[in-house]
């Protein structure tokens, strides 16, 4: 059998195990059970005493021993539970983001929670590598650390103080710092840090809220600030109004995910929330679950499952200046008694700032709405004014005495200007051919080409307007299959299209189309329909007026033409009599003169010139008849205007007896070419020059200028000394000249500078496009020395040579010719034989002696016998020409193109 002591030890061990594992309760229960067992059954092997007292003592001893063991184990259990709870709280505190905690030695931070690292601006990697030194602080507050460390070592704690810490990024943060000593050797201590930056900046938070105009940002900012500054675990901002379900809208949430409220529903206007959200009262509870108003509302009757753990509760209303409740700041914490009176004051101040900000937002919204309505009204008024102005301008344009295209062009330009359109076009409809003809186009011109002028009605987006006979508005045009060329519209920035048929009694007379860079306003549709009707009726009215006035206009034109023909006939007869009188009188006088042999040559020369003049008048009469009757034919070709002027000068009639005017010809460096009949233009130039020369004073100067003005070739013939009124009667020539100029698409202008200041005749002809070519005569450009004592003859020949493109120098005697030949080294020298003093033979000999064969010498003389020619060649001349010199021969000679056999 088992000895009694062993059994007793086993029973005590059982009680001890129960108390150790289960604590005080299980230990006491084990003790009572063991005591009853001992009392009733006793020990199997022996008894402590056979007396009744001895039998009672044994259970008592077991009970006392078990109770003592149970009490001791219960205390240990409670201590262990307290330690675990303390450790859990510390771990929760260490892991919380509200307080920064760090374990430090004398120089570095060995361990820290995320909140401490965030406050200091360090990363977890820097901490793990030992690069975090707690002495790194703001220079101004470093003495606080130096003063707190000795106190910590001496007393085991450091009095909390405020300091500024210099973060790694250079920013500063205000901290409330305290420390507790863990051990002295080696030195180990724990530091607690709370961020006071936000609390210090509470007024600044209010200012920031006051400047914010976004309601959600105001609510979120106030909620975040209240949660942070009070140490709440979570916070929320609920709107003051309720929806149809009686629920308040959640505007902002801090410290918890928004999904929490999504799962359990929004709070209702219960007895707990109503005092704040409806009554505008502050409610602060240390334990909301102990409040009698808590848990009285269905369906949850308390805290819903999955809701945030809420014990401490603080609700502060956000009250508008009118007394209405904007909403409420609700703060919570899972522990009781968290919120203090100080926290309440902070949140009340934040709520006041939030209320001011929300009031400002409301006033700003009201002002914005008012401004928006005013702007809309102003825009609508402006649109109406623009459309009214467009209608008025279109109506005014349709009344102007202009042709149809000009009137419709004004209408299109008005639409572009008043509608801010990119392109506006107006077409007329040809009912017989079924096509559209473009009459006006304004705006972008990149697409205006010959193909757009006339097109069938079935082409492009206009076909829908034509076939459907109703307005068509497309926006946006990009990607719309009804738009014919969307790529063009995209490139031009056009986004909207509007087409309107021009109808008169359901009869289509045209089409109006507009492409715009912005959508058409709603008010534009009705007004544009009215404008289309106005244009349609304007076109119809013009058509009827044209039909009604057609016969009268034709009658007036016929009468005017008859009157003009009669006046022209009278003027023609007057001029004809005037022109014929002079040469016939001269011929009559010559025939009446009896002259000797010496005067016969001169008299016959006078008669020849006058007969030539009569023949020229007859030619003018023939040309005048041809041009008037329209029977003249032009044989156009590409011709140089300079060449035409040159031939015209040659074609001009012989000079007058009293001396011809001096010609001055100025040609441009470029070659001006025309598409013209060269023979008719030469006739025009000759007739023009003869008329001006005939009505000019003897010895006066006639200036001939050829130039280009834009796309026109201009010929100016000017006599600065022409007497007043004489240019108005230039004989038959101007009539022929004007007709020839008009047949070539040009115009003739007669300009006066004033009494005694001369006059100018201007011929303007269409010029061909500029080409980079030189005039033909530039190939043979030479330097010519002209030696002649007859100034008129020399000047005339110089003008002709200049027209050929050569450089001409004129001298009048032998010595001057020698000097010019020595200084200017001419290529050709044209020398008159009959010079005064040193004759032409002597000049040729001297030039040949000095220059050798470098200069080509040409003799000009009135003597053409073989003896005269041989004498000239013997004197050193290369060629011998008899006056008057044929211009073609001289041109070929000077340019080096003539044949010596023909020149001699």
Secondary structure, 3 states (H helix, E strand, C coil): CCCHHHHHHHHHHHHHHHHHHHCHHHHHHHHHHHHHHHHHHCCCCCCCCCCHHHHHHHHHHHHHHHHHHHHHHHHHHHHHHHHHHHHHHHHHHHHCCCCEEEEECCCEEEEECHHHHHHHCCCHHHHHCCCCECCCCCHHHHHHHHHHHHHHHHHCEEEEEEEEEECCCCCEEEEEEEEEEEECCCCEEEEEEEECHHHHCHHHHHHHHHHCCCHHHHHHHHHHHHHHHHCCCEEEEEEEEECCCCEEEEEEEECCCCHHHHHHCCCECCHHHHHHHCCCCCEEECCHHHCCCCCCCCCCCCCCCCCCCCCEEEEEEEECCCCCEEEEEEEEECCCCCCCHHHHHHHHHHHHHHHHHHHHHHHHHHHHHHHHHHHHHHHHHHHHHHHHHHHHHHHHHCCCCCCHHHHHHHHHHHHHHHHCEEEEEEEEEECCCCEEEEEEEEECCCCCCHHHHEEECCCCCHHHHHHHCCCEEEECCCCCCCCCCHHHHHHHCCCEEEEEEEEECCEEEEEEEEEECCCCCHHHHHHHHHHHHHHHHHHHHHHHHHHHHHHHHHHHHHHHHHHHHHHHHHHHHHHHHHHHHHHHHHHHHHHHCCCCHHHHHHHHHHHHHHHHHHHHHHHHHHHHHHHHHCCCCCCCEEEEHHHHHHHHHHHCCCCCCCCCCEEEEECCCCCCEEEECHHHHHHHHHHHHHHHHHCCCCCCEEEEEEEEECCEEEEEEEECCCCCCHHHCCCCHHHHHHHHHHHCCCEEEEEECCCCCCEEEEEEEEECCCCCCCCHHHHHCCEEEEECCCHHHHHHHHHHHHHCCCEEEEECCHHHHHHHHHHHCCCEEEEECCCCCCCHHHHHHHHHHHHHHHCEEEEEECCCCHHHHHHHHHCCCCEEEECCCCHHHHHHHHCCCCCHHHHC
